[in-house]
Amino acid sequence: MPDQPPAELVRLRGSIDNIDAALVHLLAERFKCTQEVGRFKAEHGLPPSDLGREAKQIARLRTLAEEAGLDPVFAEKFLAFIVAEVIRHHEDIAAQG
């Protein structure tokens, strides 16, 4: 039987697991909101992406990341991944008419 990890490691991993769960729930809520945006855009004939908004969000997120001690390059990559998925959803919604 393998040795049990030290209690401190178990505690730290538990914290990571809790944060991961919170991130998943927050992302789910974010995508619920962006689905509503996608429906609104489709109903009003707006394009799936908004480059001006995306640029503002990137700058905002980079600032937040810097203030939080998170690598702003990582934060930008993370946002780009999310935005790409949102745009895909918006395109799907628009295609459904």
C-alpha positions in Angstrom: 0.0 0.0 0.0 1.5 3.4 -1.0 2.4 5.9 1.7 -0.2 8.6 2.3 0.8 12.1 1.1 1.7 14.5 3.9 -1.3 16.3 5.5 -0.1 19.7 4.2 -0.1 18.4 0.6 -3.5 17.0 1.0 -4.8 20.3 2.4 -3.2 22.3 -0.5 -4.6 19.9 -3.1 -8.0 20.2 -1.5 -7.8 24.0 -1.9 -6.8 23.6 -5.6 -9.8 21.2 -6.1 -12.1 23.7 -4.6 -10.8 26.5 -6.8 -11.1 24.3 -9.9 -14.7 23.6 -9.0 -15.4 27.3 -8.5 -13.7 28.1 -11.9 -15.9 25.5 -13.7 -19.1 27.0 -12.1 -18.0 30.5 -13.0 -17.3 29.5 -16.6 -20.7 27.9 -16.8 -22.3 31.1 -15.6 -20.2 33.1 -18.1 -21.3 30.9 -21.0 -24.9 31.2 -19.9 -24.6 35.0 -20.2 -22.7 34.8 -23.5 -25.4 32.5 -25.0 -27.9 35.2 -24.2 -25.7 37.7 -25.9 -25.5 35.4 -28.9 -29.3 35.1 -29.1 -29.6 38.9 -28.9 -27.0 39.4 -31.6 -28.7 36.9 -33.9 -32.1 38.5 -33.3 -30.7 41.9 -34.2 -28.5 40.9 -37.1 -25.3 41.8 -35.2 -22.0 40.0 -36.1 -20.9 37.1 -33.8 -17.6 39.0 -32.9 -16.9 42.5 -31.8 -13.3 43.3 -32.2 -13.5 46.6 -30.4 -15.0 45.0 -27.3 -12.5 42.1 -27.5 -9.6 44.6 -27.5 -11.0 46.4 -24.5 -11.5 43.2 -22.7 -7.9 42.0 -23.4 -6.5 45.3 -22.0 -8.8 45.1 -19.0 -7.9 41.5 -18.3 -4.2 42.2 -18.7 -4.5 45.0 -16.1 -6.5 42.7 -13.7 -3.9 40.0 -14.1 -1.0 42.3 -13.4 -2.8 43.6 -10.3 -3.5 40.0 -9.1 0.1 38.9 -9.7 -0.9 36.7 -12.7 1.1 36.6 -15.9 -0.8 38.9 -18.2 0.3 36.9 -21.3 -1.3 33.8 -19.7 -4.5 35.8 -18.9 -4.7 37.0 -22.5 -4.3 33.5 -23.9 -6.9 32.3 -21.5 -9.3 35.0 -22.6 -8.6 34.3 -26.3 -9.5 30.7 -25.8 -12.8 31.6 -24.1 -13.6 34.3 -26.7 -13.0 31.8 -29.6 -15.5 29.4 -28.0 -18.0 32.2 -27.4 -17.7 33.3 -31.1 -18.2 29.7 -32.2 -21.4 29.6 -30.1 -22.6 32.9 -31.5 -22.0 31.6 -35.0 -24.0 28.5 -34.3 -26.9 30.5 -32.8 -26.9 32.8 -35.8 -26.9 29.8 -38.2 -29.9 28.3 -36.5 -31.8 31.5 -37.3 
